[in-house]
Amino acid sequence: MIFKYKGIDEFGKKVSDKIEAQSLTEAKAKLKAKKIIYQSLEESSSFFGGFNLSLFQYRIPPKELSALSRELAMYIASGITIVSALKIVQTHYEKNKKMKLFLTTVSTHLDEGKDFFTALDMQSVVILPEFYKQSIKVSESGGILDEVLLELARFLKEQDRIAKEIKGAFAYPSFMIVVSLLMIAFMLAFVVPQITGIFESMDQELPHATQVVIGMGDFFNEYFTTLLGGASIVIALFMVLKKQSYKFAYAIDKLLLKLPLFGSLIEKSELARFAYIASLLTRSGVTFVQTINLSANILNNKVIKELFLDASKKVVEGKHLSAALNNSKTKIDNAFVQSIALGEETSQVERVLTNISELYFEENRDKISMLLTLLEPSLMLFVGGSIGFIVAAMLLPIFSMSIQ
């Protein structure tokens, strides 16, 4: 639970902040340990019809978590303790209340004698990736916390960069598709019906193209709101089913992997993410079975995720990961399986995983660049062709009249 308090600190300065605790008694004890004399102490207020905002955990953006990890790594490498490093970092988040509360909570747990991993695991202010916490756990026991934090910072920054590149790359094509569909729908629903009145007085058969456009115009004019509402319901239903039904989400992910070009992009993107985080965890000293499970849990595609989770069970039984992947019903890129097999034979799995991730990230970057190069002119042709067809179909009867 989150408690807010007002009081006076050990220097006689008035303070007003929030603190995380399991109960009011624990909150009082924590304030006493921080040498704060509280004047008021109560659980965070409820808003929006009784919903407690403290129940909604903050998910730290990858870029922000990367910056935090890098800063902590820098301080620890300089010889500063993790407790002192966190207190320094807290001053940089005065405007971000959630992050400040998160860092304060972790610092409080550390002051109570807990290690960094336990402090991160016990706090409930923010949601941290499981692989992140497990890397911290292993690195603390191995005395390489600063190195692992720096590796985590690099990984998170790379993931954020890739996500932004993909979003930025598809922003223009997505905009063009939406605008073109809206333009075509507007012409069919509102413009075409205005022109069709001219052809009603004509005592001649209209060209097939004109009949098709008029028919589409009448359909859109009559059912435009129904189509719009239906599309909204279908999209909402799709999103709910994908979130609530595992079977439905699995079927969609399986279908995505079978799409030409896009299926390969999705598969290699997921394999690259798995390889990168697996190499990081292996380098941190996490056991191989745990590495497979943690790396699989960061994947978005449920088909590939389930493939690796099933493979980890075979690894527990004594099989190699490459053999488990090769014997699975779900087939993935053979080059990935062969590379893993080579790494297992030479005891260089960590290095092979790093190389695979770099190779797949680079390959996907080139494919996306090529796809966008072809997509932009294709969209322009689609928009121009569609509108041109509608205009031509409307002009054909007029040309026929002038010829006669």
Stockholm file with secondary structure:
# STOCKHOLM 1.0

chainA/1-404         MIFKYKGIDEFGKKVSDKIEAQSLTEAKAKLKAKKIIYQSLEESSSFFGGFNLSLFQYRIPPKELSALSRELAMYIASGITIVSALKIVQTHYEKNKKMKLFLTTVSTHLDEGKDFFTALDMQSVVILPEFYKQSIKVSESGGILDEVLLELARFLKEQDRIAKEIKGAFAYPSFMIVVSLLMIAFMLAFVVPQITGIFESMDQELPHATQVVIGMGDFFNEYFTTLLGGASIVIALFMVLKKQSYKFAYAIDKLLLKLPLFGSLIEKSELARFAYIASLLTRSGVTFVQTINLSANILNNKVIKELFLDASKKVVEGKHLSAALNNSKTKIDNAFVQSIALGEETSQVERVLTNISELYFEENRDKISMLLTLLEPSLMLFVGGSIGFIVAAMLLPIFSMSIQ
#=GR chainA/1-404 SS CEEEEEEECTTSCEEEEEEECSSHHHHHHHHHHTTCEEEEEEECCEETTTEEGGGSCEECCHHHHHHHHHHHHHHHHTTCCHHHHHHHHHGGGSSCHHHHHHHHHHHHHHHTTCCHHHHHHHCCSEECCHHHHHHHHHHHHHTCHHHHHHHHHHHHHHHHHHHHHHHHHHHHHHHHHHHHHHHHHHIIIIIHHHHHHHHHTCCSCCCHHHHHHHHHHHHHHHHHHHHHHHHHHHHHHHHHHHHHCHHHHHHHHHHHHHSTTHHHHHHHHHHHHHHHHHHHHHHHTCCHHHHHHHHHTTCSCHHHHHHHHHHHHHHHTTCCHHHHHHTSSSCCCHHHHHHHHHHHHHTCHHHHHHHHHHHHHHHHHHHHHHHHHHHHHHHHHHHHHHHHHHHHHHHHHHHHHHHC
#=GC SS_cons         CEEEEEEECTTSCEEEEEEECSSHHHHHHHHHHTTCEEEEEEECCEETTTEEGGGSCEECCHHHHHHHHHHHHHHHHTTCCHHHHHHHHHGGGSSCHHHHHHHHHHHHHHHTTCCHHHHHHHCCSEECCHHHHHHHHHHHHHTCHHHHHHHHHHHHHHHHHHHHHHHHHHHHHHHHHHHHHHHHHHIIIIIHHHHHHHHHTCCSCCCHHHHHHHHHHHHHHHHHHHHHHHHHHHHHHHHHHHHHCHHHHHHHHHHHHHSTTHHHHHHHHHHHHHHHHHHHHHHHTCCHHHHHHHHHTTCSCHHHHHHHHHHHHHHHTTCCHHHHHHTSSSCCCHHHHHHHHHHHHHTCHHHHHHHHHHHHHHHHHHHHHHHHHHHHHHHHHHHHHHHHHHHHHHHHHHHHHHHC
//
